[in-house]
Amino acid sequence: MKYEKRNSSHTVTAYKNDLDQFIRFYTESIEEFDIYKIDNKFVRKWVVSLMEGKVSPRSIARKVSSLKAFFKYLMKLGILDKSPAMDVPLPKIRKKLPNFVEEANLAHLLNDGFFEADFRGVRDKMVISLLYGTGIRLSELLNIKDGDVDINQYYIKVTGKRDKQRVIPFPRSLRSLILEYKEIRNETFGAGSTRFIVTDKGEPAYEKLIYRIVNNYLGKVTTLEKKSPHVIRHTYATHLLNKGADLNAIKKLLGHANLSATEIYTHTTFEKLHSIYEQAHPRG
């Protein structure tokens, strides 16, 4: 997973924890762990125990996916002839519609004096503007270097999941903010930074800092319970779709591996249309 599929460290850890949990369940039930004695009936028993333990359907699906991937790997090595996790029924997952910030609220935040003119204020505005202007992931934002930002061609280059690189255009209005941010950053800390976004001490920014920035500023313009960088990513995609952007284009901009991951935003826009219809139609 780490070296061939290039999965993130979070994914590798999650899969390891799932397999450790399954092995613990097996040893508690049958004592000594024996890979050759696992059958479909036992895997189903594990799933039932997870359901009885109030584990969410989404988490159960991921745990079974971890197990299936493990058995598939053992089949590839010739250790097993078939997977004991084949055709294991899973609880239905209710798709959650992604939260997003209304366009007017974000415009209010970025245009109406919420940010100070010092380094921290300019940096924080850059963080919000870049996330909203490109829809990039938090991990992608943290790894951007100065050389990845082309202010003349109006694009940034990011490295996404599984080390896949993509080029994303950013709004022309962002150019002046980028220049202002780089100037105040270099005046404050010098031009030797290895990362585009830095902390108040000039060091590379980290996850919790970006979460705090986003949570703080979104809290000024929205009552959404969740206020995270990923909510801004959802907002970016939803606003593009609402403005008529092609779904395949949005898929490429977001760096999704397949269209099904992007189609969730069509449900969001339909919900919005349905709400408008109910308010506006005489018989709504």
C-alpha positions in Angstrom: 0.0 0.0 0.0 2.7 2.4 0.9 5.3 1.8 -1.8 3.4 0.3 -4.7 -0.1 2.0 -4.4 1.4 5.0 -2.8 -1.5 5.3 -0.3 -1.3 8.0 2.3 0.0 7.3 5.8 -3.5 7.8 7.2 -4.9 5.2 4.9 -2.1 2.7 5.7 -2.7 3.2 9.4 -6.5 2.8 9.1 -6.1 -0.5 7.1 -3.6 -1.8 9.7 -5.9 -1.0 12.6 -8.8 -2.7 10.8 -6.8 -5.9 10.3 -5.5 -5.8 13.9 -9.1 -5.5 15.1 -10.2 -8.5 12.9 -7.3 -10.6 14.2 -8.2 -9.7 17.8 -11.8 -10.7 17.2 -10.6 -14.0 15.7 -8.3 -14.9 18.6 -10.9 -14.0 21.2 -13.4 -16.3 19.4 -11.2 -19.2 18.3 -7.9 -18.6 20.2 -5.0 -19.1 17.8 -5.1 -17.2 14.6 -5.0 -19.4 11.5 -5.4 -17.7 8.1 -6.5 -21.0 6.5 -9.4 -21.5 8.9 -11.1 -18.2 8.2 -14.3 -18.7 6.2 -17.1 -16.6 4.9 -19.3 -17.4 7.8 -16.8 -16.1 10.3 -16.3 -12.8 8.4 -20.1 -12.4 8.4 -20.0 -13.0 12.2 -17.4 -10.2 12.5 -19.6 -7.8 10.6 -22.6 -8.6 12.8 -20.5 -8.0 15.9 -19.5 -4.6 14.5 -23.2 -3.7 13.8 -24.2 -4.8 17.3 -21.3 -2.6 18.6 -23.0 0.4 17.0 -20.1 0.9 14.5 -21.3 3.2 11.7 -22.2 1.6 8.3 -19.5 3.7 6.6 -16.8 2.4 9.1 -18.0 -1.2 8.7 -17.7 -0.9 4.9 -14.2 0.4 5.2 -13.2 -2.3 7.6 -14.5 -5.0 5.3 -12.8 -3.3 2.4 -9.5 -3.5 4.3 -10.1 -7.2 4.9 -10.9 -7.9 1.2 -7.8 -6.1 0.1 -5.7 -8.2 2.5 -7.2 -11.5 1.2 -6.8 -10.3 -2.4 -3.1 -9.8 -1.6 -2.8 -13.2 -0.1 -4.4 -14.7 -3.2 -1.9 -12.8 -5.4 0.9 -14.4 -3.4 -0.7 -17.8 -3.8 -1.3 -18.3 -0.1 -5.1 -18.4 -0.5 -7.2 -19.8 -3.4 -10.3 -17.7 -2.7 -11.3 -14.8 -0.5 -13.3 -15.6 2.6 -14.7 -12.0 2.4 -16.5 -12.5 -0.9 -20.2 -11.6 -1.0 -20.3 -10.4 2.6 -23.4 -8.3 2.9 -22.9 -4.8 4.3 -25.2 -2.3 6.0 -26.6 0.4 3.7 -24.7 3.6 3.8 -26.9 6.7 3.7 -25.1 9.2 1.5 -24.5 12.5 3.3 -24.8 15.6 1.2 -21.6 17.7 1.5 -21.9 20.9 3.5 -21.0 24.1 1.7 -20.9 27.9 2.4 -23.3 30.1 0.4 -21.6 32.2 -2.3 -22.8 35.5 -0.8 -21.3 34.6 2.6 -17.9 33.8 1.2 -17.9 37.0 -0.9 -18.8 38.9 2.3 -15.8 37.2 4.2 -13.3 37.9 1.4 -14.4 41.4 0.5 -15.6 43.2 3.6 -12.6 43.8 5.9 -12.5 40.7 8.0 -8.7 40.3 7.6 -6.0 42.5 9.1 -3.3 44.1 7.0 -0.4 42.5 8.9 1.4 39.2 8.0 -1.1 37.0 9.8 -4.1 38.7 8.3 -2.7 38.5 4.7 -1.6 34.9 5.2 -5.1 33.9 6.6 -6.8 35.5 3.7 -4.4 33.7 1.3 -5.3 30.4 2.9 -9.1 30.9 2.5 -8.8 32.4 -1.0 -6.5 29.7 -2.3 -8.7 26.9 -0.9 -11.8 28.5 -2.3 -10.2 29.5 -5.6 -8.8 26.1 -6.4 -10.7 23.4 -4.4 -7.4 21.8 -3.3 -7.1 19.4 -0.4 -5.5 20.4 2.9 -2.5 18.1 2.3 -2.0 19.7 -1.2 -2.1 23.2 0.3 0.5 22.4 2.9 2.9 21.0 0.3 2.8 23.9 -2.2 6.2 25.6 -2.8 6.7 29.0 -4.4 7.8 27.4 -7.7 4.4 25.6 -7.9 2.6 29.0 -8.2 2.7 30.6 -11.6 1.3 34.1 -11.3 1.7 34.8 -15.0 -0.2 31.8 -16.3 -2.6 31.8 -13.3 -2.2 28.2 -12.2 -0.8 26.2 -9.3 0.7 22.7 -9.5 -0.2 20.3 -6.7 0.6 16.7 -5.7 -2.5 14.8 -4.8 -3.3 11.3 -3.6 -0.9 8.6 -4.7 1.5 11.3 -5.7 -0.5 12.3 -8.7 0.2 15.8 -9.9 -2.3 18.1 -11.5 -2.4 21.7 -12.6 -5.3 23.9 -11.5 -6.1 27.4 -12.6 -6.8 30.1 -10.0 -8.9 33.3 -10.3 -7.1 36.2 -11.8 -8.3 38.3 -8.8 -6.0 36.1 -6.6 -2.8 37.3 -8.4 -2.5 40.6 -6.4 -3.1 38.8 -3.1 -0.4 36.2 -3.9 2.1 39.0 -4.7 1.1 40.9 -1.5 1.5 37.7 0.6 4.9 36.8 -0.8 6.2 40.3 -0.3 5.1 40.6 3.4 6.2 37.0 4.1 9.7 37.6 2.6 10.0 41.0 4.4 9.1 39.3 7.7 11.0 36.0 7.4 13.3 36.3 4.4 13.0 34.5 1.1 14.3 31.1 2.2 11.1 29.3 3.0 10.6 25.8 1.7 6.8 26.1 1.7 4.5 28.7 0.2 2.2 28.9 3.3 4.1 29.5 6.6 3.4 29.9 10.3 3.7 33.1 12.3 7.4 32.0 12.9 8.1 31.5 9.2 8.1 27.7 9.4 6.1 25.4 7.1 2.4 25.5 8.0 0.7 22.4 9.5 -2.7 20.9 9.6 -4.0 22.2 12.9 -3.0 25.8 12.0 -5.0 25.7 8.7 -8.0 24.1 10.6 -7.9 26.9 13.1 -7.7 29.6 10.4 -10.6 28.1 8.4 -12.8 27.4 11.5 -12.2 30.9 12.8 -13.1 32.8 9.7 -15.9 30.6 8.4 -17.4 31.0 11.9 -17.9 34.7 11.2 -20.1 34.2 8.1 -21.8 30.8 8.5 -23.7 28.8 11.1 -22.5 25.4 9.7 -21.6 23.0 12.4 -18.6 21.8 10.5 -16.1 24.5 9.3 -13.1 22.8 7.8 -10.8 23.1 4.7 -12.8 20.2 3.2 -16.0 22.2 3.5 -14.4 24.9 1.4 -13.5 22.2 -1.2 -17.1 21.2 -1.2 -18.1 24.8 -1.6 -15.7 25.3 -4.6 -17.2 22.3 -6.4 -20.8 23.2 -5.6 -20.4 26.8 -6.8 -18.8 25.7 -10.0 -21.6 23.3 -10.7 -24.2 25.9 -9.8 -22.6 28.2 -12.4 -22.9 25.5 -15.1 -19.4 23.9 -15.0 -19.1 20.5 -16.6 -19.0 17.6 -14.1 -16.1 16.0 -15.9 -14.1 19.2 -15.7 -14.9 19.5 -11.9 -13.7 15.9 -11.5 -10.3 16.8 -13.1 -10.0 20.0 -11.0 -10.7 18.1 -7.8 -8.3 15.2 -8.7 -11.0 12.6 -8.2 -10.1 9.1 -9.6 -13.6 8.4 -10.9 -16.8 10.4 -11.6 -18.9 8.7 -8.9 -16.9 10.7 -6.2 -17.9 14.0 -8.0 -21.5 13.1 -8.6 -22.4 13.8 -5.0 -22.4 17.5 -5.9 -25.2 17.0 -8.3 -27.4 15.9 -5.4 -26.5 19.1 -3.6 -27.4 21.3 -6.5 -30.7 19.4 -7.0 -31.5 19.9 -3.3 -31.0 23.7 -3.8 -33.2 23.7 -7.0 -35.9 21.8 -5.1 -35.8 24.3 -2.3 -36.1 27.2 -4.7 -39.0 25.4 -6.5 -40.9 24.9 -3.2 -40.5 28.6 -2.3 -41.3 30.0 -5.8 -43.9 27.7 -7.3 -47.6 28.6 -6.6 -48.3 25.0 -5.6 -44.9 24.3 -4.1 
